[in-house]
Amino acid sequence: MAKGHKIVWIASYPKSGNTWVRLFLAAYLANTEELDPNEALKGTFNDAQRPVFDKLLKLDSKELEDDVVASLRLPYLSKLAESGDKDVIIKTHVLNANWHNAAMIPPSVTRRALYIIRHPFDVCVSFARHMGLSFDDAVKSMANPSFAIGSDLQIKQPLHTWSTHASSWLGASGFERMTIRYEDMSLRPYQTFANIINFMGMGVENDKIDRALASTDFDRLQAVEKEKGFLEASDKNDQGFFRSGKIGGFDGVLSKEQMARLAKDHQDMMERFGYGADGSVF
């Protein structure tokens, strides 16, 4: 990597606030209250984008076996890191571990990583709706060590279980890392996003934070999506990408049995982050 540029990861299990963080950062850098979320995301990278993967590596990945795709991970990420005139911010949902003997998050191309975690009850509801799954199937997927996502437009992304996904990032070494809770972004937005800005090395400016928070207010993002659509919306969900976003959205949606299964499957990690088996957040 002749330029010396590396990757800054915005990492999370799906439907945990990754898009919100990236839009906030875009609004902060643009210093605007009128961010167009679609235009903002056009200038960002997602490590799973198949068209980008194929273009940079000059191949057609649709027919490749998983082990071959995994073996191409490092050269692909190296090219992404070299693609700009500074470090590149990239979204990822992958497990931070080896997959088919290849590191999914190689320290050699990584500057730092921000990991976002959210109560698994709310993740389950949002993820099920985004993927077109039943809630029972979403609960099972979140406890499946072999679970992965992908599509015609996205290369396969290994997730493992919700708990193992989190622990893989919490135990990361070889680069700077910080973990934030989705709930703190919602309940304590100014301080939480100021901490994110500081971690990113962007320099905290109070007025810019205020404008970026206004620009990425959930109601505003919902309104923009209704008017213009949203690039990351799922074709399996007609309720919109910015559907609710509230803490406790699982209430009245998940059954007691589904909640109990999630709590049993992920007890240790939930306790570590103050997530109660009744859905509460401490």
N, C-alpha and C positions, 0 to 999 in steps of 0.2 A: 504494500500500500504506500506508494511513493508520496502521496499527498499528506499522509499522516492523519487523515480524517477517519473517524470511527462512528459507530452507531449509538444513539441514545434511544433506548427502548422504552416505549409506553406499553407495559405488559399487563394482562389480566386474563382471567377466565372470561368467556363471552358474557356479555350483558352485565358488566360490572362497573361501567362508567368510563371505559376507554375513550369512546367518542367524545364524551363531555370534556375530558381533560384535553384532548387534542384540539377541540374547537376553542376552548379557553385559551390555550397557548397561542393559537392562530390569532385570536382577537387581541390578546395582550401584545403580541409582536406588531400587529397592524394598528394598535391603539385606537380601536373603534368600538362604538356601540351598535353598529349596523352591519355586523358580519354576515355575509352570505355563506351559510354552512357548506353548500355544494361547491362553491368556488374555493373555499378554504381547504377542503379535503382533496381537491384536485392537485394541490401542491404538496401533498404528503404521501408517504409510502406505507403500504401494508405488506408485510413480508410474504403474504400468501397470494398475492396477485399473479395469476398464471401468465397473463400477457406480458407483464414486466419480467418475470422469471424467464420466459421463452425468448424475449427480445434480447436481454442481456447475455444470455448463454447461447443464443443463436440455435435454438432447437425447438422441437414440439414435444412438450412434456406429457401430453394426454395419454400416450401409450406407454410411458415409462413405469417400471415397477417401483414400489415404494423405496426399496433399498438404493436404487439408482438416484431417485430424487433426493434422498437423504445425503448421498455421497456428494451431491452438487451444492449442498447447502453453503459450505464455506466459500467456494468461488463466487457463488451468487451474492452472498452478503458482502463479500469484499468489493465486488463491482458496485453494489448499492452504496457502500460507504465512500467510494471514490467518485460518485456521480455528481457531487456538488462542490461548492467552494468552502464548505465548513462541515462540521459533524452533522449527520443526518438523523432526524427524528423518525422512528419507525414504529408502527403499531404491530403488536404480536399477541396471539392467543396461545402460542405453543408452550408446552411443558419445557422447563429449563433442565434438560437432561439429554442423554444420548438416545437416539432413535436409529435403529439399524446401524449401530456403532458410529454414528456421526453426531457431533455436538449440535444441538439445535440453536444454542446461544453461545457461540465461540467467544471466549474472553479476548482473543487476539483482535477481534474487530469491534469490541464493545467498549464504550466509554463509561456509560452508567445506565442504570435501569430503574424506572419508577414502576412499582407494582401496585395495582389497585385491587382491593378485596371488598366484597359485599356480602351481606348476610345470604347464606345459601337458599333460604326460603324465597327471598325476592329474586335471586338469580334464577331459581327453578321456574318460577312463573314467567318471567320475562324471556328466558331462554326457550321454554316450551312454545310460547307464542311466536317467537322469532323463527324457530325452526319448523314449526308446524307439527310439533310432537304433542302427545297427550301428557298430562302432568305425571302420570305413572311412569311413562317412558323417560321423561326428563329426570325423574328421581333415579331411575335405574342407570341412565347414562352418566349421571354425576358420580356414581359409585363404581363405574366400569373402568378398570385399569387399561383396557384396550380402546377406549373411546377416542375417536378422532373425527374431525370435520373436514369438509372439502367439497368441491363442486367443479363444474366445467370451467368456471372462471377463477377458482382458487385451488392451489395445490394442497395436498393433504396436510393437516395440522394435528399432531398428536396432543391430546389433552390429559390423558390419564384420569384419575378421580379429581373431584373438586379439592379435596384435602391435599392430595399429593401434588397437584398443580401448585397450590399455595406454598407448600413446604419446599418445593423445588426452587422457587424464587427467593424464599426467605433464607435459604441456605446457600445462596449463590456466592461465589468467590471469584476474585480476579478482576473485579470492577466495582465502582461505587453503586450502591443501591439504596432505595428508600421505599417504604411501604406506607400507603395511606388507605383509609377506609372510605368507601363510598358515602357512608353515613356522615362522616365528618365533613366531606365536601358539601353535603346538603345542610347540615345543622350548623357548621362553623365555616362557612365558605371563605370568608376573607382570610382568616389565619391559615386555613388549610391550603388554599391556592397560593398564598404568599410563601408558604413553606415549599410548595412545588416549584415556584419561580426561583427561589433561592437555591434549591437543589439543582435546578437546571443551569445555574450560573448566569441567569439573564439579568440580574439586578432588579431588586424590588422597588417599584414606583407605585405609590398609593393610588394616584389618580388613574393610572393605567389598569390597575386591578379592578377598580370600581367600574370602569368602562367595559372591561372584558367580562365581568360578572353580569352586567346589564345585557351585554350582547348575547350571552349564552344562558340567559334565564330560560328555564324549561318551557314556560308558557310561550315565550317568543319563538323558541325553536319549534314548538308544536305548530304555531301559526305559520311560520315560514314553510314547514313541511306540507301543510295543508294547501298552501298557495302554489308552491313550486315543486313539491316532491322532495325526496332525499336520496342521495346516491347509495347509501348503505342500507336502505330499506330492503326487507326480505320479500321475495315474491310468494312466500308461504304464509305471509301475515298481512291481512288487509286492514289492521288496526293502526298502522303507522309505526315508524321506528321510535319516535318520541311519544310513546303511548301514555305513560304515567310517570315513572321515575321516582315515585314517592317511596319513603321508607314505610315498610309494613304493607306493601301492595299485595302480599300473599293472603292477607286476612280476608276470610270469606271466600277464598278461591281454592287454596289447598285444603284437603281433608285432614282430620286429626291423624289418620294413619300415615298419610304422606309426610306430614310434619315429623311424626315420630320416627319414620324411616330415615329421613334426612338427618335428624338429630343423632340417631344411633350411628349412622355411617360416618358422620363428621364431628363427633363430640369433641375430640381433643382440639381440633383447629378452631371450632366455634368458641370454645372456652378461652382459647388463647386470644381471640380478638373481641371478646365481650359480646358474643352472640348467644342469646338465650335459646333454650329448647322450646320456649313458648313464642319465639319470634322477637323478643325484646332485644334492645341494643344498650349495652352498658358503657 
